Amino acid sequence: MPSPTGPLVPRKRPTQERSRRKFDAMLNEARNLLIEVGFESLTCEEIASRAEVPIGTLYQYFANKYVIVCELDRIDTVSVSNELSEFASAIPSLEWPNLLEKFLDHLAALWHRDPSRRAVWLAVQSTPATRATATQNEKILAKQVERLLAPLTPAQRERRSMMSQVLVHTAYSLLSFSVQDGHDHEATVQELKRMLGGYLLLEGPLS
């Protein structure tokens, strides 16, 4: 198990197309295996076998499975970050409650459609080191949310960073909860909207 001394990142990243295909294949198979067997049963050997690469090739890029799930979490974060940037371009043409609702609907659809989102999120919560890396990834999104909130919460400059981190982590936690077996996904998402909308309304008129 890795120690929480720094972010868990690949030893190197591919620069050539052939290497990039192998790199992506390993990550894709890791994602599939997380859904099938869960993080505890995930092994580098099985990932390499499924991706049809020698185990030595996998270790050229990834020290262990903890680094692999952190890289998957980074990829998911970049995806959401890009989408959040697109939604941000709607300000100020959209009222903030509409923006919040549309973005949460979009995130909820991602989690509902792609079970690996929850599998990856749960995996990175499993150790102090992976949680620390996942926290850094969440902060990327929180920084974007903080910039969105700036014109809407002019009196909360000092609290805005914490508010943004709370919003992002709460959204991820409840989306994970919403897609568990036996839970009503749509009802949970509606409660998430009420919760976050109410939280922001406490700051006064935001539109």
C-alpha positions in Angstrom: 0.0 0.0 0.0 1.5 3.4 -1.0 2.3 6.0 1.6 0.5 9.4 1.3 3.7 11.4 0.5 2.6 12.9 -2.8 0.3 12.5 -5.7 0.2 9.0 -7.4 1.0 9.5 -11.0 2.4 7.3 -13.9 6.1 6.8 -14.0 6.0 8.2 -17.6 3.4 9.0 -20.2 3.6 7.7 -23.8 4.9 9.9 -26.5 4.4 7.7 -29.6 1.1 6.5 -31.0 1.8 2.8 -30.6 2.7 3.3 -26.9 -0.3 5.5 -26.4 -2.6 2.7 -27.7 -1.1 0.3 -25.2 -1.3 2.8 -22.4 -5.0 3.5 -23.2 -5.7 -0.2 -23.5 -4.4 -0.9 -20.0 -6.4 1.9 -18.5 -9.6 0.8 -20.4 -9.2 -2.8 -19.2 -8.5 -1.6 -15.6 -11.8 0.4 -15.8 -13.7 -2.7 -17.0 -12.2 -4.9 -14.3 -13.1 -2.4 -11.6 -16.7 -2.8 -12.6 -16.4 -6.6 -12.8 -14.4 -7.5 -9.7 -13.9 -4.3 -7.6 -10.8 -2.7 -6.5 -9.7 -5.2 -3.9 -9.6 -8.0 -6.5 -8.0 -5.8 -9.2 -4.5 -6.9 -10.1 -1.9 -5.6 -12.5 -1.3 -9.1 -13.9 -5.0 -9.3 -15.0 -5.0 -5.8 -16.4 -1.9 -6.6 -18.5 -3.4 -9.9 -19.6 -6.7 -8.3 -20.7 -4.8 -5.5 -22.5 -2.6 -8.1 -24.2 0.7 -6.5 -23.0 3.6 -8.0 -21.0 3.4 -7.2 -17.3 6.8 -5.5 -17.7 5.2 -3.0 -20.1 2.5 -2.2 -17.5 5.2 -1.6 -14.9 7.1 0.8 -17.2 4.1 3.1 -16.8 2.4 2.2 -13.5 4.1 1.3 -10.2 1.0 -0.5 -9.0 -2.8 -0.6 -9.2 -3.1 2.5 -6.9 -1.4 4.6 -9.5 -3.7 3.2 -12.2 -6.9 4.1 -10.4 -5.6 7.6 -9.7 -4.9 8.0 -13.4 -8.4 6.9 -14.2 -9.7 9.4 -11.7 -7.6 12.1 -13.3 -9.0 11.3 -16.7 -12.6 11.5 -15.3 -11.7 14.8 -13.7 -10.4 16.3 -16.9 -13.6 15.1 -18.7 -15.8 16.9 -16.2 -13.5 19.9 -16.1 -13.9 20.3 -19.9 -17.7 20.0 -19.7 -17.8 22.5 -16.8 -15.9 25.0 -18.9 -18.6 24.6 -21.6 -21.4 25.1 -19.1 -19.6 28.1 -17.7 -19.7 29.9 -21.1 -23.5 30.1 -20.6 -23.1 32.6 -17.7 -24.6 35.1 -17.6 -27.1 34.0 -20.2 -28.5 31.4 -17.8 -29.7 32.1 -14.4 -27.5 30.3 -11.9 -30.2 27.9 -10.7 -30.8 26.7 -14.3 -27.0 26.3 -14.7 -26.7 24.3 -11.6 -29.6 22.1 -12.5 -28.4 21.5 -16.1 -24.9 20.6 -14.9 -26.1 18.3 -12.2 -28.4 16.6 -14.7 -25.4 16.2 -17.0 -23.2 14.7 -14.3 -26.0 12.4 -13.1 -26.4 11.1 -16.6 -22.7 10.3 -16.8 -22.7 8.4 -13.6 -25.9 6.5 -14.5 -24.7 5.6 -18.0 -21.2 4.7 -17.0 -20.8 2.5 -13.9 -17.0 2.9 -14.0 -17.4 6.5 -12.7 -18.6 5.1 -9.4 -16.1 2.2 -9.4 -13.2 4.6 -9.9 -14.4 7.1 -7.3 -14.8 4.3 -4.7 -11.4 2.9 -5.6 -9.6 6.2 -5.0 -11.3 6.5 -1.6 -9.6 3.2 -0.4 -6.2 4.4 0.9 -4.8 7.6 2.3 -2.5 8.1 -0.7 -5.2 7.5 -3.3 -7.6 9.8 -1.4 -4.9 12.5 -1.2 -4.5 12.3 -5.0 -8.3 12.3 -5.6 -8.6 15.3 -3.4 -6.1 17.1 -5.6 -8.2 16.2 -8.6 -11.4 17.4 -6.9 -9.6 20.7 -6.2 -9.2 21.2 -10.0 -13.0 21.2 -10.3 -13.4 23.2 -7.1 -11.2 26.0 -8.5 -13.5 26.2 -11.6 -16.6 26.3 -9.4 -14.9 29.0 -7.3 -14.5 31.2 -10.3 -18.1 30.6 -11.3 -19.2 31.6 -7.8 -17.1 34.7 -7.7 -19.6 37.1 -9.3 -22.5 35.4 -7.5 -21.1 35.5 -4.0 -19.2 38.9 -3.8 -19.4 39.0 0.0 -17.9 35.5 0.5 -14.4 35.9 -0.9 -12.8 34.2 2.1 -15.3 31.3 2.2 -15.6 30.7 -1.5 -12.8 28.2 -1.8 -14.3 26.0 1.0 -17.8 26.4 -0.4 -16.6 25.2 -3.8 -14.8 22.1 -2.3 -17.9 21.2 -0.3 -20.1 21.6 -3.4 -17.9 19.3 -5.5 -17.4 16.6 -2.9 -21.0 16.6 -1.9 -22.0 16.2 -5.6 -19.6 13.3 -6.1 -20.6 11.5 -2.9 -24.3 11.7 -3.6 -23.9 10.7 -7.2 -22.1 7.6 -6.0 -24.9 6.9 -3.5 -27.5 7.5 -6.3 -26.3 4.7 -8.5 -26.0 2.0 -5.9 -28.4 -1.0 -6.3 -31.7 -0.4 -4.7 -31.5 3.4 -4.7 -33.7 5.7 -6.6 -31.2 7.5 -8.9 -33.6 10.3 -10.1 -35.0 11.0 -6.6 -31.5 11.2 -5.2 -30.4 13.6 -7.9 -33.5 15.8 -7.1 -32.5 15.9 -3.5 -28.9 16.8 -4.5 -30.3 19.7 -6.5 -32.3 20.9 -3.5 -29.4 20.5 -1.2 -26.9 22.4 -3.3 -29.4 25.0 -4.4 -30.5 25.6 -0.9 -26.9 25.9 0.2 -26.2 28.6 -2.4 -29.5 30.4 -1.6 -28.2 31.0 1.9 -25.7 33.4 0.5 -28.5 35.7 -0.7 -29.7 36.6 -4.2 -27.3 35.0 -6.7 -28.9 35.8 -10.0 
